[in-house]
């Protein structure tokens, strides 16, 4: 599956603009992480980010978090995509489904998912609400405030260390890559 096919599949199953923007932000972060961790697989890692929430509008994940991930894998299979590495990453981004991260791509996606929303939340408190205005130190400061963006799982973001990168690296990648596509993210 290439990026264009993944994008078409995303739009087949996801209609909400906020969900699509989130998926694109995670794609961008994953591509940035791949540049550092798996330079030969940048597009592939991006696809994992783009499709990580493929089932967002297809299952009752709020009441049954264990179905978020497995439903995406079923959708992939229904569309002729059988890729155990991609499936593992998608499942591992939601440990509540029973799959724990164990590979570099899985830990990267686990960390990238909440970091995208966290950086967006930081941008929203700036007067211009632009991701380009967000400074690294602001993200670090807000990260320490447990009530700020409380839904963004800090433990998952910290799991980036299992890839050999630091939280600071993740923040830098997220800000750089999200800024590069800020127009598509409404930021």
N, C-alpha and C positions, 0 to 999 in steps of 0.2 A: 504494500500500500504506500502510495506517495502522498505528499502533503495535500495536493489538490483533491485526491480521493478522500482523504481524511476530512478535509474541510466540507466536502459535499455530504459526507456521512453525518458530520456534526449538525449541519443545517437540516438534514432529513429528520433528525430526532430532537433537535433543540431549537426553540423559537424565541425564547426570552432574551432580549438584548443584553441584559445584565449577565446572564449565564454565558452568553457567547463572548462577551468582553472578558469575563473572568477566564474562560477557556483559552482565549488568545493571550492573555497575560501570563498564564501558566506555561503556555507553549513558548512564549518569548523567554521566560526565565529558564525553562528546561534547555532551550537552545544555547543560552548563555552558559549554563552549567556544563553542557556537553562540550563547548569550546575548550573548557579547562580539563574536563574529566574523560571525554571520549570524542576527540576531535573528528574521528572518522564517522561518527554517528549523530551528527548535529541534527539532521532532518528527522531521523528516527526518534531521538529524544523529544524533539518538538512535537511530533505526532502523539507521543505518549501524553505530553502536556495538553495538547489540543483535545484529546479524546478522554481525558481522565474522568470527566463528569458526564459522559455521553448519556447516561441513564437519568440524569438530574430531573427531567420532566417525565420520565417513563416509569418511575417506581415511587412508592411511599416511603422514601428514605428517612423522612422526619420521624415517623412513628416506628419504622423498622429499619434502623441504620445498617443492619446486617445484610440487606439486599443491595445496598449501594456498592457497586463494584461488580458483584456477580451478574447483576442485570446488564451492565455494560458489556461484560464478556459474552453473555447470551446474544446481545445485539450484534456484536462483532461476528459471532458464529453464524447468525442468521443472514449476515451480509457477506459470507464467504471468507471471513478473515479468521485464520487460526494461527495465532502467534503467541506462544507461551511466554516469551519475555515481555511483550506488550501487555498481555493479560495479567501477568504477575505484578507489573508496575501499577496498572490501573487498580487491581485489587488491593495492593499494599498501601495505596494512598489513603485507604480507609481501614485501619486495623480492626474496626468494629465488625467487619465482615469475616474476620477469622484469619486473614492473611497478614502476617507480620513482615515488614521490610527485611530483606536480607542481602540484596545486591545493591550495587552503586546506583543504578537507575531507579530502583525502588526507593532508596533513601532520598535521592534527589527529588523525586516527585512528591514524596511525603512532606518534605520541607518546602518545596516551591509552592505548593497549593496554598497553605495559609499565609506564606510570605506575600503572595500577590495581593490578597485582600488586606493584609496589614499595611502594606505600602500605600494602597489606595486610601485606606482610612487616614493615614498620616497626611496624605495630599489633601484630603477633604477639610482638614483644619487650617490649611494655609489660605490666606486671603484670595489668591487666584485659583485655588483648587487644582493646581497643575503639578504633575509628578516631577516635572523638570525643576521645580522650586524646592523639592524635598532634599534635605541634606542627610548624609549618613548619620551624623550625630543626633539628628532629630528622631530617626528611626530607632536608634539605640536607646535614647531617652524614653521614648514611648514604650519600647519593649519592656522596660523595667517597671512601667506602670501597669499593674495587673488588671486594673479596671478599664484601661484603654483597649478597645478592640478585643474585648474579653473572649469573643468567639474564635479568635485566631489562636490556634493551639501552639503555644510557645515551645512545648516539649517536642512537637513534630519539627518545628523550625530548627531547634537545636540539634535534632538528629542529623543535620547536614554534616556534622563532624564524622559520621560513619562513612563519609565519602572521601575524607581526607581534607576537606575544606572547612573553613571556620564560619561561624555566624556572620562575622564581618564580611567574609567573601560573598556569602549568600545575599546580604544586604546590598553590596556593591553591584553584584550581577543583576539583582532584581531592579534596582533603580536605573541602571544603565539600559537594560533591555526593555523595560516598560516605558522609559522615556523615548526610546527609539520608535515605538509604535503608539505613542501617546494619543495621536489623532484617532486611531482605531479604538482606543480604550475610553475615549471621552475625557481624557485627563490632560 
